[in-house]
Amino acid sequence: MPVRRLTRGTPPTRSRRAAQRFVPVCLAAAFAFATLAAPTTADPPAPAHVFAPDGAQRAGIRAGLSRRAVGGQVVLEAQLPASPPAAPGQDGLRLLATTDHGEQIASVDRVGSLSASLRIQSPDGAVATRQMPGAVAAEFTADGSFLFVVDTSGALWRLASATADGAIIAPGPFDGPIRLEPNGTLLLRRVSSVEAPFSAQLMRVDPLTGAGTPLGGDGLVYSAHPLSDGSLAVVAHPIGGGTSVRRLGVDGSTTPIADLGPAAIDVDVAADTTIAYEEVGDGIYLLKAGAAKAERLGRGRAPSFSPNGRELLVRRDGAASVLDLDGSVLAEIDSADASWIACGEECGS
């Protein structure tokens, strides 16, 4: 199953940006986990409401979706409806997640706020809404029937996509992003605190019970990316500083892939270990698999590989661009609310 990587409207996680300015003084005291706490339920559950397609259109909450074939892959662009003006420091309406084929989307009107209105749009245009205690990351199951959301307190929710009904299945605290593995399990990073993450542990979480198992990875883990051989590329801030990418094998062994230096943020890793990242204040860089030196591709931020790993989607000036791996522009996307989706029959070869 193709791995979705959302860059467009989803802002970098709170701790990911802050970590560039924060070097842990002591990670020796980092916690160890056997399993997560037993699942809990929301108290009380927030009310949810479902708008039929016509009702969602009349209410002005239905998003327009368009697909664009680029370089043999497909970019989904969401024309999100207007939302109330954001408070200072908030981003306004943002796209959080899409299904593999872009038929369902999840968006939220207050990313990172303590209260947010979550919207889940179905393939027929119906929209389920509910108030949430904020939202920082989301991901659909492979069939689109459920949506997982990490709220601002770090709790993990499991919501039915059609109704937005659901509850907390694990208290965390977690921080984004959420990765869905081919077998349906979740990859998340559990942090010591959502406000001051002195440590972050990579966790594999059961999507039904919320029970979690800690995985390897030294220091302050940022993200994990599935590789073609079944292992994971783990991006972390190791003891001593900088940003490193290490291979976590299925047997738990770790081997180095690359050290990207202290200015590397928003790292994405393709299945062949090619690495794209933003260097603070200097744009997008690409480190090809096996190469000794990264190449600058130009300005932009939050790079995201296409499912085949041959193109990059980057955010620029409130919009997005699709780049070839040599840095040439393949397409310009009007909105930053864009995402790679699985390539269907409409794709070119």
N, C-alpha and C positions, 0 to 999 in steps of 0.2 A: 504494500500500500504506500503510495507517495507520502512523504512527510510534508505537512503544511508548515510554513513559516510565515507568520504575519508580521509585516513591518509597517505598512502604510499608516493607519490611524492609531495603532497601538503604541503608546509612548514607552520608552525604556522603563523598566521596573524601578521602583524607588531606590532600592539598595544598589542596583547596577550602576546608576550614575553616581550615587554618593560614594561608592567604593573607589572610584577613581581618585577621590580626595581623601580616602581613609585607609590607613595601613593598620591592620590589627596589631595591637601591642603584644597580645599574648593569645595565641591560638592553642597553646598546650592544654588549656582548660576546656577546649571545645567538647561539647557533649557527645555521648555515644548513645545510639538508639537500638533497641531490640525490636520493638514494634511501636506503633503509634497508640495513643490512648484509645479506649473503646469508642465506637461511633456515638455521636450525640445527635439530637434533633434540635431544630430551631425552636425558640421559646419566646413568644408564640410565633407560629409561621406567618410570614407576611402575606397579605392577600394578593392573589394573582387574578388577571383578567385576560380573556381572549377576545380579540377583535376579529370578526369574519373579514374576508378580503375586502368587501365593499366598505365595511365599517372602518377598517384600518385606513383605507384610502380617504374616506370622508374626514377621519380624525387627523389626517396629516402625519401619520406615523409609519406609513409604508415606504420602504426604501426602493428605489429603482436599481436594478442590477443589469449590468452589461458585461459581455465577455469579449475579449480581444485576443486573437491568436498572434503570438510574437515568438519568432525563433523556434517554432515547433511546439511551443507551450502556450498556456492560456492564462491571461491575467483577468481577474474579476475586479470590476470597478463598481463600488457602491455609491449611489447618489443618495446620501442620507438626508432625511427631512430636517428642517430647521428645528433647533431646540432652544429653550430659554437661554438668555445670556448667561455665560458661565461666571462664577464668582472669581475673584482674583486668585491666580495660581491654578485654576482648573482649565481643562482643555475643551470642554463642551462635548457634543456628541461624537463618539468614536466607534469605529468598528473593532470588535474584540476577537471574533472567530468566524470561520466559514466551514462548511462541510467540504469534503474532498472535491465534489463537483460543483460547488458554489450555488447549490439550490437553497440552502438555508444559511442565514447569517445571525449573529448576535451582536448587538451594539448596546452602548450604555451612555447616558447623558452626562455623567460626572465621573470621569476616571480618577480614581484615587481619593475621592471624597468619602466622608463617613456615611453618606446616604446617596443612593443612585437609583435611577429607573432603568431596569434592564429590559431590553426588547429582543425577542426571539422570533424571527420571521420564517414562516414555513414555505415550502415550495409553491403552494397555491396562493401565497400573498397574505394569509392570515398572520396576525401578530399577537403573541402572548407577552404580556408585560407583568412586572412585579417590582416592588420596591425592595432594594437590597441594602445591606450595611456596607455600601461601597463595592467596588469591583476593580481588580488590578490585572486579572488574566482570565482567559476562558478557553475551552476546547470542547468540540463535539466528539461523541463516539463515532465510530466508522460509519454506522448506519444512520446517524443524525438523530436518533431517538432521544438521546440525553445530552445535556450540556453540563460540563463541570466548570465551576467558577470559584476563584479564590477571591474572597472579599477583603476589605481594607484591614480587618483584624488578623488576617492570615488563615481564616477557616476555609475549608474546602466543601463546596456545595455540589450536590447532584440534583439537577432539575430535569423534569420531563420537558422536552423541546416543544411539544404541542400545547402545553398548558402553563409552563413555567412553575408548576408545583414541584416541591421537593424540600430537602432539608440538608443540614450540615452532616457530612459523613465522617469528617476528621477535623479536629480543632486546630491542628498545626502547632505553631504558626508557619505557614508557607508563604512564599513569594513567587511571582511569575518567573519564567513562562511555564505553561503546562505542555508536556509532550505526550502524545499518544503512541505507544509502541504497537507494532504489528499484531501482537496477541491481545491487545485491548487494555493492557495495564498502563498506568500513568507514571510519568517521570516528573517529579517536582523537587524543589529544593526547600528543605525545612530550615528555617533560620532561628537563631537564638532569640531574636526580637525583630519585629517589623520596623521598629524605630531605629535600632542600633544593632545591625547584624554582625556581631563579633565573629560568628561562624555560620556556615551554611552547609548542610549535609545533603547530598544527593539521595533521594528516596525513590523506591519503586512502590507504588500504592495500588492496592486492589480497588477497582472501580465500583465494586458493589458494597464492600464493607468499610473501606477507608483504612484497613490495616496496612501498615507500611513496613518495608524492609530497607535498612540503610545499605547504600552501595559505597564503593570506594571513591576516593577523590580527596586530595589534600587541600587544606586551607579554606578559603571562602569560595565555595563553588558558585558559579554564575549560571551555567546551563549545560545540557547534555544533548548530543546530536548522534542519532543512529548512523553507523557506518555499514558499508556493503558486506562486510564479513560477519556481521552480527554483534560486533563490539560497539562501544560508545566513545565518542570524542567528548571529553569533559573539559570545559573551560573554567578556570579557577584563578584566584589570586593566591598564590602559594606563600608560605612563610618566607620572608626575605624580599617580597615585593614583586611587582610586574604582573603580567597576565600570561598564563601558560595554557597550552592545550595538550592533554595527555590521553592516550588510548586506554580505556578500561575494558579488558578482555572479559569474555564470558566466564573465565575461571577466576576472576577477581584481580588478575595481575594488571599492573599499570606500566606503560612505557611512554616516554616523551614523544610528542609530535612536533611541537614548536613552542618557543618562547617569543612572545610578541612585544614585550617591553611594557613600560608603565602607562603609556598613553593609549593603548588599544582598548576600545569599548565596543559593545554591540557586535560581538563575534558570531559569525555563522560558519558552519563547517559542512561541506558537501560530503556525500557518501564515499568519495575517493580520497578524503582528507584535505582537499583544497580548502583554503581558509579565506574568508572575506571579513574585513572589520573596518571600523571607523577609527581613525587616529584623531584624538581630540585636537580640534583647530586646524586639521590638515586634510580632511576628506577621507575617501575610501581607498583601502589597500587590499591587494590580492596576493596571497602566498600559495602558489601552485603546489600540488602534491610532490614532495621530494625536492622542491626548490630550496635554495639557501637564503634567498632574499626576496622580500615582498616588493611588489610593483604598485605604484600609485595609479589609480584609475580616474582620479578627478574628485571634484567636490561632491558632497552628499553625506547622508548618514543612514544608519540602520539598514545595512545591506542584507538581502535575503536571496538565497539561491533558488532557482527554479527546481522543480522535481527531478529533472535530469542533470542538474548541476552545471549546465552550460551557459546560463544567463544569470544576471543579478537584477533584482528590483531594489532601487534605492530611493529615499525621500530627498526631495530638493525643493526648497522654497514653497512649502505647502502643497506640493504636487509630488509626482513620482516619475522616475525614468527607468527604462529597462536597458541594461548595458550588456554588451558582449563581454567576454572575459578579457578582451584586449582594451576595454574601456570605451569602445565606440558605442554611440547611442543607437539602439534598435527601435525604440518607441518612446514617446512622451505620453504620460497619463495625466489627465487634468486634475484628478483628485489624489490626495494622499491616502484616501480610504480604498486601497487596492491591495490585492493579494494574489499570489499564485494559487491555482487550483489544479486538480488532476486533469491531464490531457484527455479529451474525449474525441469523438469522431470528427468534430469540427476543426481539430488541429491539423496542421500540415505535417509532413514527414520531416 
